[in-house]
């Protein structure tokens, strides 16, 4: 789990991102394409065209980190906008990284206890 400060915001980059991009290219995309300060401590989440791979770019004040996650089954739920960014909460990001629809999380079925 990423130790996110309570003041950090989480931004989802709309559209598809070339997943061959590394830390520097994604940082340039944040600065020039999204007009955000990549060193502000916020997290930026990018998704590839297939939808099964996402990357998270984060500067913690000391250095830049790049996290990647690939889902074995399913796709990451993404907003339908074509460009720009959308802010989400830390709990929504946690759901998204587990493959859960963060826009409308549902309680999972649990067997009833036989007492």
TIPA-350825 format. One line per field, with one value per residue: residue in three letters; x, y, z of N, C-alpha, C, O, CB in turn; residue number from 0. Coordinates in pm, 1 decimal. Glycine has a CB too. Example, Ala and Ser with C-alpha at 12.3 -4.5 7.8 and 13.67 -1.06 7.14 Angstrom:
! TIPA-350825
res = (ala,ser)
n_px = (1319.0,1285.0)
n_py = (-569.0,-225.0)
n_pz = (780.0,708.0)
ca_px = (1230.0,1367.0)
ca_py = (-450.0,-106.0)
ca_pz = (780.0,714.0)
c_px = (1320.0,1290.0)
c_py = (-330.0,3.0)
c_pz = (780.0,787.0)
o_px = (1423.6,1340.9)
o_py = (-331.9,113.8)
o_pz = (846.5,803.9)
cb_px = (1130.8,1408.4)
cb_py = (-447.3,-59.8)
cb_pz = (904.6,572.5)
n = (0,1)
***
This chain:
! TIPA-350825
res = (unk,unk,unk,unk,unk,unk,unk,unk,unk,unk,unk,unk,unk,unk,unk,unk,unk,unk,unk,unk,unk,unk,unk,unk,unk,unk,unk,unk,unk,unk,unk,unk,unk,unk,unk,unk,unk,unk,unk,unk,unk,unk,unk,unk,unk,unk,unk,unk,unk,unk,unk,unk,unk,unk,unk,unk,unk,unk,unk,unk,unk,unk,unk,unk,unk,unk,unk,unk,unk,unk,unk,unk,unk,unk,unk,unk,unk,unk,unk,unk,unk,unk,unk,unk,unk,unk,unk,unk,unk,unk,unk,unk,unk,unk,unk,unk,unk,unk,unk,unk,unk,unk,unk,unk,unk,unk,unk,unk,unk,unk,unk,unk,unk,unk,unk)
n_px = (83.6,49.2,186.9,-6.3,-32.1,-267.9,-322.2,-265.7,-376.4,-554.7,-530.5,-690.1,-581.2,-742.6,-858.1,-643.7,-315.4,13.2,165.4,429.6,566.0,785.3,895.0,993.3,870.0,597.4,589.8,639.7,407.5,219.1,296.9,293.3,77.3,-140.9,-119.2,-36.4,151.0,397.2,556.9,418.3,323.1,96.0,-86.7,-79.5,-268.8,-253.9,-385.1,-354.1,-432.7,-549.0,-664.7,-599.8,-367.8,-223.9,-53.0,101.3,209.9,411.5,536.8,709.8,824.6,1084.5,1170.6,1082.5,835.3,730.4,465.9,328.1,52.0,-92.5,-387.9,-490.5,-732.0,-1009.8,-1069.6,-943.3,-1166.2,-1265.5,-1325.4,-1536.0,-1455.9,-1265.7,-1027.4,-812.3,-831.2,-952.7,-1040.2,-1011.4,-1094.0,-882.0,-985.0,-1144.0,-943.1,-815.1,-1016.5,-1033.1,-777.8,-804.8,-972.1,-1237.9,-1548.8,-1516.1,-1687.0,-1935.4,-1938.9,-2018.7,-2156.0,-2008.6,-2121.3,-2183.7,-2173.3,-2445.5,-2439.1,-2464.4,-2613.8)
n_py = (-117.6,223.9,482.4,731.1,1076.9,1270.2,1511.2,1481.8,1464.0,1256.0,1191.6,1093.2,1032.0,1107.7,918.7,713.4,601.3,569.8,287.9,230.2,443.4,591.8,704.1,973.6,1056.5,1035.6,1222.1,1456.5,1456.9,1505.9,1763.7,1923.9,1836.4,1805.5,2026.4,2037.6,2042.2,1821.6,1770.5,1822.3,1639.1,1498.0,1212.2,1053.5,874.5,648.8,478.0,206.2,125.5,-131.5,-162.9,-327.4,-265.5,-33.5,267.1,446.6,760.2,931.8,1181.8,1203.2,1408.7,1355.0,1192.5,1066.7,822.9,533.0,329.0,19.2,-179.3,-477.3,-629.5,-963.7,-1069.8,-908.2,-547.9,-219.5,10.7,301.0,651.2,794.2,1021.7,1199.5,1354.7,1537.4,1547.3,1365.2,1393.1,1161.1,977.4,833.6,588.7,521.8,485.2,262.9,69.3,70.6,-27.2,-288.5,-388.1,-335.1,-175.8,142.8,356.7,275.0,93.1,-235.0,-434.8,-742.7,-1080.7,-1281.6,-1584.7,-1690.9,-1716.6,-2015.4,-2084.5)
n_pz = (0.0,-75.5,112.5,161.5,214.4,405.3,288.4,23.6,-312.9,-542.3,-875.1,-1170.6,-1488.3,-1779.8,-2065.5,-2275.9,-2201.8,-2327.1,-2232.7,-2247.7,-2166.0,-1931.0,-1604.8,-1639.9,-1882.5,-1817.3,-1609.4,-1753.1,-1905.3,-1705.2,-1622.8,-1862.8,-2024.0,-1846.8,-1689.8,-1418.6,-1109.7,-1082.0,-864.8,-634.4,-452.8,-507.3,-639.6,-954.0,-1176.4,-1441.0,-1727.1,-1953.8,-2302.7,-2321.9,-2074.9,-1863.4,-1734.3,-1513.1,-1416.6,-1153.0,-1066.4,-839.5,-628.7,-337.5,-197.1,-148.6,-355.4,-685.3,-754.0,-929.7,-974.4,-1078.2,-1186.7,-1294.4,-1389.0,-1362.9,-1444.1,-1590.5,-1607.5,-1529.5,-1389.0,-1547.6,-1584.7,-1843.9,-1984.6,-2234.3,-2214.4,-1982.2,-1618.7,-1333.2,-997.5,-730.9,-429.0,-169.2,-83.3,-302.1,-492.1,-382.2,-412.2,-693.5,-764.4,-686.0,-871.6,-838.9,-900.1,-844.8,-861.5,-784.3,-542.9,-432.8,-175.0,-93.6,-133.9,144.4,318.7,523.4,878.1,1045.7,1335.0)
ca_px = (0.0,123.7,157.1,-53.8,-63.3,-408.2,-334.6,-240.9,-492.3,-532.8,-583.7,-695.1,-562.7,-845.2,-811.9,-545.5,-176.0,109.0,225.6,574.8,623.0,844.4,877.1,1016.4,767.8,470.7,602.5,620.3,265.2,149.3,330.0,255.5,-54.0,-245.2,-92.0,-26.1,287.5,423.6,631.2,332.2,287.5,-25.7,-69.1,-137.8,-295.6,-266.1,-428.2,-324.1,-544.4,-616.2,-739.6,-558.0,-245.5,-223.4,69.1,80.0,327.3,399.6,656.7,685.6,904.1,1223.6,1197.7,970.0,809.5,639.9,408.6,250.6,-26.9,-162.7,-491.3,-489.9,-864.8,-1086.9,-1008.9,-960.7,-1281.4,-1214.9,-1428.0,-1546.8,-1408.4,-1155.3,-903.1,-818.8,-811.8,-1062.2,-990.7,-1082.5,-1047.8,-789.6,-1062.4,-1182.7,-824.4,-794.1,-1114.2,-993.9,-660.9,-848.1,-1062.0,-1376.0,-1604.0,-1505.7,-1795.4,-2053.4,-1898.1,-2126.8,-2117.8,-1994.1,-2206.1,-2120.6,-2265.5,-2505.9,-2387.1,-2559.4,-2581.2)
ca_py = (0.0,348.3,566.0,858.3,1176.1,1311.5,1630.5,1445.8,1436.6,1147.9,1233.9,992.9,1091.9,1056.0,861.3,605.9,643.8,473.3,225.4,220.6,562.5,574.2,807.3,1107.5,1088.1,1057.3,1349.1,1561.5,1457.2,1573.0,1906.5,1995.6,1795.2,1823.8,2154.5,2018.1,2034.1,1680.4,1763.0,1871.9,1531.7,1430.5,1088.6,1057.1,737.0,635.8,345.0,173.3,102.1,-259.3,-147.5,-419.2,-215.4,107.7,316.7,556.9,844.8,1002.0,1242.9,1208.5,1515.7,1311.2,1139.4,1025.2,678.3,485.7,199.6,-40.3,-296.6,-541.5,-722.6,-1091.9,-1079.9,-784.9,-420.6,-109.9,95.2,433.9,744.8,792.8,1145.6,1177.7,1418.7,1603.8,1464.3,1356.0,1364.7,1056.4,960.4,721.9,463.9,489.8,430.6,128.1,-15.4,61.0,-113.8,-426.6,-425.9,-310.0,-53.5,243.9,454.0,220.6,-32.7,-319.3,-529.3,-877.3,-1179.8,-1361.6,-1688.2,-1664.0,-1802.1,-2111.0,-2079.1)
ca_pz = (0.0,-84.0,230.2,109.8,317.3,399.2,204.6,-116.6,-398.4,-639.1,-1004.3,-1277.8,-1620.5,-1871.1,-2191.3,-2270.3,-2197.3,-2379.6,-2115.1,-2264.1,-2103.3,-1799.0,-1504.4,-1694.9,-1982.9,-1747.4,-1537.5,-1853.5,-1939.9,-1594.7,-1622.8,-1984.8,-2073.2,-1745.6,-1623.7,-1273.5,-1058.4,-1051.6,-738.6,-526.5,-360.5,-552.3,-715.3,-1088.4,-1217.8,-1585.9,-1770.6,-2092.7,-2393.3,-2294.1,-1950.8,-1757.6,-1673.0,-1474.6,-1353.7,-1059.8,-1050.6,-711.6,-571.2,-192.6,-137.3,-151.9,-488.3,-768.0,-756.7,-1034.0,-938.9,-1187.1,-1149.8,-1404.6,-1344.5,-1433.7,-1506.6,-1583.9,-1644.8,-1436.0,-1420.3,-1579.9,-1632.1,-1989.8,-2046.7,-2329.5,-2172.0,-1853.2,-1500.0,-1237.3,-863.1,-658.1,-290.8,-146.0,-78.0,-439.7,-559.1,-329.7,-481.1,-833.5,-777.3,-664.4,-980.2,-796.1,-958.1,-739.6,-875.5,-719.1,-478.4,-382.9,-70.4,-146.8,-72.4,249.6,365.0,654.6,984.3,1102.8,1476.0)
c_px = (88.3,87.9,119.8,-81.9,-207.6,-427.4,-314.4,-372.0,-454.1,-605.0,-579.0,-681.8,-660.9,-782.4,-713.2,-405.9,-90.2,185.4,374.7,643.7,673.5,818.1,890.4,908.0,632.2,473.8,584.7,474.7,183.8,172.9,275.2,116.0,-167.3,-231.6,-96.5,121.5,312.4,495.3,548.4,291.4,159.3,10.0,-141.4,-147.4,-322.5,-306.5,-395.8,-450.1,-620.5,-698.5,-695.1,-431.3,-264.2,-90.4,33.0,212.4,308.9,535.2,629.6,762.6,1051.9,1261.3,1070.0,958.6,712.3,595.9,328.8,173.1,-99.0,-263.2,-483.3,-621.7,-934.3,-1006.9,-1031.0,-1077.7,-1231.2,-1329.5,-1425.1,-1499.3,-1285.1,-1023.7,-923.4,-792.9,-936.7,-1000.4,-1076.5,-1025.1,-951.6,-864.9,-1109.5,-1064.5,-796.8,-890.2,-1071.5,-877.1,-692.8,-944.3,-1208.7,-1423.2,-1612.0,-1617.8,-1920.2,-2017.3,-2018.3,-2072.5,-2108.8,-2081.5,-2124.6,-2220.3,-2321.7,-2449.8,-2497.6,-2521.8,-2639.0)
c_py = (124.3,434.7,708.1,953.4,1221.7,1434.4,1601.0,1420.3,1329.1,1187.4,1117.9,1068.1,1026.2,1000.6,748.4,663.8,532.3,414.9,197.5,339.7,529.3,694.7,948.0,1147.4,1113.6,1188.0,1466.8,1571.6,1528.4,1723.9,1979.9,1960.6,1824.3,1955.8,2144.7,2012.5,1891.6,1663.3,1805.1,1764.0,1459.9,1303.1,1102.9,914.2,737.1,493.0,326.8,143.8,-26.4,-254.1,-237.1,-373.3,-68.4,138.9,435.5,629.6,928.2,1057.2,1265.4,1319.6,1483.7,1264.2,1095.9,872.6,648.1,344.8,149.3,-159.6,-346.8,-639.3,-849.9,-1113.7,-945.8,-663.0,-318.5,-24.8,238.3,523.7,754.3,920.0,1118.6,1240.4,1491.6,1507.6,1468.2,1322.2,1256.7,1047.4,841.8,589.2,423.4,431.7,288.5,29.4,-38.3,-35.3,-260.7,-473.8,-407.3,-181.2,52.0,346.9,408.4,88.6,-106.0,-408.5,-668.3,-974.1,-1256.7,-1465.8,-1654.4,-1763.1,-1892.2,-2125.3,-2186.1)
c_pz = (0.0,36.5,188.2,225.3,298.7,311.4,56.3,-189.3,-498.1,-766.6,-1102.6,-1409.5,-1717.1,-1998.9,-2168.6,-2275.0,-2254.1,-2260.9,-2132.1,-2199.2,-1963.9,-1711.0,-1562.7,-1794.8,-1917.8,-1668.1,-1632.9,-1894.9,-1831.6,-1602.8,-1743.9,-2034.0,-1976.0,-1670.4,-1471.5,-1235.8,-1011.5,-917.5,-617.5,-426.1,-396.6,-628.1,-848.2,-1139.4,-1367.6,-1619.9,-1917.9,-2172.6,-2361.3,-2165.4,-1837.9,-1685.6,-1635.1,-1408.2,-1266.4,-1042.2,-924.6,-668.9,-422.6,-121.7,-137.4,-292.7,-557.1,-764.2,-869.0,-996.4,-1058.6,-1132.5,-1273.4,-1344.6,-1427.5,-1507.6,-1491.5,-1624.6,-1534.3,-1482.5,-1435.0,-1620.8,-1784.4,-2058.3,-2132.5,-2285.0,-2040.2,-1739.3,-1413.6,-1102.6,-798.4,-516.9,-281.0,-141.3,-216.9,-515.9,-511.5,-396.1,-625.4,-851.5,-751.9,-773.9,-946.7,-861.7,-848.8,-747.0,-801.6,-652.0,-419.6,-272.0,-131.9,-69.5,30.3,294.5,501.8,756.3,1036.4,1249.3,1551.9)
o_px = (190.7,-30.4,206.3,-147.5,-262.6,-538.5,-342.9,-465.7,-337.4,-725.3,-476.1,-761.3,-661.6,-668.8,-700.4,-380.7,-117.6,262.0,439.0,765.2,613.9,730.4,805.5,859.7,559.8,372.6,521.5,423.5,90.4,78.8,216.5,43.8,-276.7,-321.6,-152.5,206.6,254.8,495.1,603.3,230.6,117.0,122.7,-251.5,-47.9,-403.9,-267.8,-408.4,-560.1,-743.1,-792.0,-746.4,-391.0,-314.1,-24.3,-54.3,313.9,203.4,635.9,537.1,765.3,1135.6,1370.4,963.5,1059.1,623.4,677.5,269.0,220.6,-158.9,-228.2,-470.6,-624.3,-918.4,-892.8,-1125.2,-1088.1,-1163.2,-1423.0,-1322.9,-1502.2,-1209.4,-917.5,-1035.8,-739.0,-1015.9,-916.9,-1199.1,-919.3,-941.6,-814.5,-1115.0,-1081.7,-759.3,-850.4,-1073.1,-877.6,-616.2,-992.5,-1295.4,-1345.1,-1705.3,-1642.1,-2001.9,-2059.8,-2108.6,-1957.3,-2193.0,-2111.9,-2009.6,-2339.4,-2253.0,-2417.9,-2608.5,-2413.0,-2619.2)
o_py = (128.4,458.5,795.3,916.1,1212.7,1459.4,1686.1,1362.6,1313.2,1213.3,1051.9,1157.4,904.2,1032.6,695.3,763.0,414.4,485.9,146.5,338.3,451.0,776.5,1033.2,1260.6,1204.1,1257.6,1566.3,1681.4,1602.5,1802.4,2087.2,2048.4,1863.1,1993.9,2231.1,1981.9,1847.1,1553.6,1822.0,1795.7,1369.6,1287.5,1157.7,841.9,815.6,398.6,420.1,137.9,-30.1,-332.4,-225.4,-434.5,11.2,51.6,515.1,569.2,988.6,986.6,1338.1,1323.8,1573.5,1293.0,1088.9,801.8,727.6,253.1,228.3,-231.4,-269.2,-721.7,-843.6,-1168.1,-878.1,-672.8,-329.4,8.3,290.7,477.2,725.5,926.2,1025.4,1185.5,1506.0,1398.9,1562.2,1232.2,1259.3,1103.7,760.6,487.9,304.3,339.4,202.7,-81.4,-151.2,-116.4,-348.3,-587.0,-457.9,-87.3,50.7,417.8,490.7,-17.4,-43.9,-451.7,-706.2,-951.2,-1292.6,-1437.2,-1596.1,-1877.4,-1848.2,-2171.8,-2193.6)
o_pz = (68.3,61.0,180.6,322.5,189.0,264.5,-27.9,-134.0,-533.6,-766.0,-1116.5,-1439.0,-1733.4,-2034.0,-2058.3,-2343.4,-2231.9,-2195.7,-2040.3,-2179.4,-1890.0,-1739.1,-1536.5,-1791.6,-1959.3,-1659.8,-1597.3,-1917.2,-1862.4,-1591.0,-1729.7,-2081.4,-2017.0,-1595.6,-1403.9,-1319.2,-912.3,-861.6,-508.6,-323.9,-324.4,-675.2,-854.3,-1145.0,-1416.4,-1551.2,-1997.2,-2117.6,-2372.2,-2148.7,-1726.6,-1586.7,-1714.7,-1352.0,-1300.7,-1007.6,-904.6,-672.8,-386.3,1.3,-127.5,-341.9,-495.8,-770.4,-899.3,-987.6,-1131.7,-1044.6,-1347.8,-1260.1,-1549.8,-1618.0,-1390.0,-1669.9,-1455.8,-1600.6,-1346.8,-1686.0,-1846.7,-2181.2,-2105.7,-2314.4,-1992.1,-1760.0,-1420.2,-1093.8,-809.1,-489.0,-373.0,-189.9,-247.8,-595.5,-591.4,-432.2,-674.4,-944.1,-791.9,-769.3,-1018.0,-877.0,-768.5,-649.4,-760.5,-698.0,-363.4,-275.9,-213.4,47.5,5.1,306.8,585.7,723.8,1066.4,1283.1,1673.1)
cb_px = (-95.2,93.7,278.2,-179.6,35.2,-460.7,-235.2,-150.2,-541.0,-583.9,-505.0,-829.0,-414.7,-946.4,-748.8,-566.3,-132.0,206.6,153.8,612.2,519.3,993.9,977.0,1153.2,756.1,440.4,739.2,707.4,213.9,197.3,479.3,354.9,-52.3,-242.0,-191.6,-100.5,311.1,507.2,754.3,208.5,275.4,-110.7,-122.0,-52.7,-416.3,-133.0,-579.7,-230.4,-494.4,-513.1,-881.0,-535.9,-124.4,-342.6,176.3,24.5,349.6,343.2,694.1,721.8,858.2,1247.2,1294.7,986.8,753.2,708.4,318.5,343.1,-128.0,-63.0,-632.4,-464.6,-950.6,-1140.0,-1066.6,-831.4,-1392.8,-1109.4,-1407.5,-1687.2,-1376.3,-1192.9,-852.8,-953.0,-688.8,-1169.4,-990.1,-1071.7,-1168.2,-711.4,-1183.1,-1236.2,-701.4,-812.6,-1254.8,-957.1,-553.3,-914.7,-1038.1,-1387.1,-1744.6,-1371.6,-1827.7,-2168.8,-1794.2,-2189.1,-2219.5,-1848.0,-2266.6,-2073.8,-2195.9,-2662.1,-2327.7,-2557.0,-2621.8)
cb_py = (-0.4,422.8,569.5,838.7,1297.7,1339.5,1734.7,1321.5,1565.3,1008.3,1354.7,907.4,1075.4,1166.5,968.2,506.3,679.9,539.8,96.9,212.4,676.0,549.5,788.1,1113.7,974.2,939.2,1358.0,1535.1,1312.7,1517.7,1924.6,1966.7,1649.1,1709.1,2258.4,1887.6,2136.3,1617.4,1849.2,1933.8,1585.9,1524.1,965.2,1146.2,675.8,673.9,324.4,54.6,97.2,-371.7,-171.8,-556.8,-232.6,141.4,356.0,506.1,935.5,908.1,1378.5,1076.6,1542.2,1198.4,1023.1,1076.1,628.0,488.4,209.8,-83.6,-263.8,-614.2,-658.8,-1207.6,-1195.2,-765.6,-369.3,-25.3,85.0,427.1,884.7,767.8,1251.4,1233.1,1516.3,1669.8,1511.2,1248.5,1493.0,918.9,940.0,743.0,479.0,614.9,520.0,126.2,48.1,198.8,-68.6,-439.8,-567.8,-300.9,-79.0,313.9,477.1,201.1,-5.4,-404.7,-527.1,-921.9,-1274.4,-1273.0,-1823.7,-1673.7,-1717.8,-2251.1,-1956.2)
cb_pz = (121.1,-217.4,326.3,23.5,310.6,538.9,249.1,-125.7,-471.7,-584.7,-1059.4,-1273.2,-1670.6,-1905.9,-2277.8,-2385.4,-2052.3,-2484.0,-2083.5,-2413.1,-2096.9,-1810.3,-1393.1,-1761.9,-2085.0,-1653.6,-1466.9,-1976.0,-1959.4,-1457.0,-1617.2,-2093.5,-2104.3,-1647.1,-1670.3,-1227.8,-942.5,-1163.2,-747.0,-585.4,-223.2,-641.2,-635.9,-1186.0,-1138.8,-1656.9,-1745.4,-2099.0,-2535.5,-2284.4,-1976.3,-1815.4,-1769.0,-1379.2,-1460.1,-922.4,-1175.9,-602.9,-644.3,-130.6,3.7,-49.1,-480.3,-914.3,-620.3,-1175.7,-810.6,-1305.4,-1035.8,-1502.0,-1355.5,-1335.4,-1442.4,-1445.8,-1778.3,-1423.9,-1309.2,-1691.4,-1569.4,-2028.0,-1939.0,-2464.7,-2279.6,-1835.2,-1419.3,-1280.5,-776.3,-732.0,-195.2,-15.0,16.1,-511.7,-533.3,-176.4,-476.4,-887.8,-682.0,-527.6,-1017.9,-639.7,-1021.8,-748.2,-1022.8,-820.6,-368.0,-497.4,48.3,-142.1,-178.0,369.9,369.2,648.0,1098.8,1027.2,1533.6)
n = (0,1,2,3,4,5,6,7,8,9,10,11,12,13,14,15,16,17,18,19,20,21,22,23,24,25,26,27,28,29,30,31,32,33,34,35,36,37,38,39,40,41,42,43,44,45,46,47,48,49,50,51,52,53,54,55,56,57,58,59,60,61,62,63,64,65,66,67,68,69,70,71,72,73,74,75,76,77,78,79,80,81,82,83,84,85,86,87,88,89,90,91,92,93,94,95,96,97,98,99,100,101,102,103,104,105,106,107,108,109,110,111,112,113,114)
***
